[in-house]
């Protein structure tokens, strides 16, 4: 039963690699290999070729994300003061609250 599951998993990975490689545009092929070479690699080295294909193709499909095995991605801010978008939103929020406070004080003085 376990052997059948491993075989089916390997078959599924292999078929995914073949279909994914075949559907990828020739101009988007990674490395210095053409589409035919990649297809032959994936077909004749079933699981290993597919794993190589997925590993090499990942940065081309997801340039902003990297594969990390635990820990933080280097692109993510470590602390809130490292995130400029967060600091800008916080600054705008504080300015808006100050403006609201001034408006309430002006309305109270006008009465």
N, C-alpha and C positions, 0 to 999 in steps of 0.2 A: 504494500500500500504506500509506504513512504517512497519507495523507488518510483512508483508511478507518479506520485506528486512531484518529485524532483524532476522527472522526465518531462512532465507537462509544464512545469515552470520554465525549464530550459527551452522547451519548444516555443512557449509563449514569448520569452525574451528574444529568441532567435527570429521569430516571425515579426515581432515588433521592429527589430533592427532592420530587417529586410524592407519592410513597408516604409519605415521612416526614412531610410536612406534613399529608396526609390522615389519617394515623394518630394525630397529636398531638391530645390533648384540647383542646377549645376554651378551657378555662380556663387552659391553659398557654401560650397564644400570646404571643409576645414583643411588646413595643411596644404601640402603641395600635391595632393592626390586628386585625381579626377573622379567623377561619379562612378565610372566603370570600375576603377580600382577599389573604391570604397565598397561597392556592391560585392565584388569578388572576395574582399577581405571578410565582409560580414557573412557571406554565404559559405565560404570554405573554412572559416574558423568560427563556428556557430556562436557559442556563448562568449568566447574571448573577443571575437571580432565585434560583436554587438556591444559589449562592455567598453571596448576601446572607442567605438563610434559614439556612444552616449557620453563618455567622459570627454572626448575631444570636441564634440558638438555643443556641449553645455555652455561654454563661454560665448559662443556665437549666437545662441538663442536667448541667453539671459546675461547680457553684458553687465548689468548693474548688480547681479547677485553672484555670489561665489558659493561653492560647496564648502561648508564648514562642518567639522565633526566635533560638535560641542563648542562652547565658548561663543563669543560675540563675533559678528562679521566686522571686518575692519571699517566698513563704510558707516556703520551705525554709531551715533554719538554715545559716549560712555556715560556722561552725566548731563543733566538739563542745561547747564551753562555751556556745554559744547554744541548744543543744537541752536543754530542761529534762527531757524524758523520759530522755534519755541520762544526764544527771547524776544523776537519781533512781535509775536502774538501777545505775549505778556506785557510788553511795553505799550502796545496799542490798547489793550484792555485797561491798563492803569490810566492811560491818558483819557479814555472814554469815561471811566469812573470819576476822574477828577473834573471833567467837563460836566458830567451830570450833577456833581456836588455843587459846582459853581452855578449851574442853572437853577438848582433848587434854592440856593442862597440868594440869587438875583430875584427870583420870584417871591421869596419871603420878604425881601427888602422893598419890593415895589408895592406891596399891599399896605 
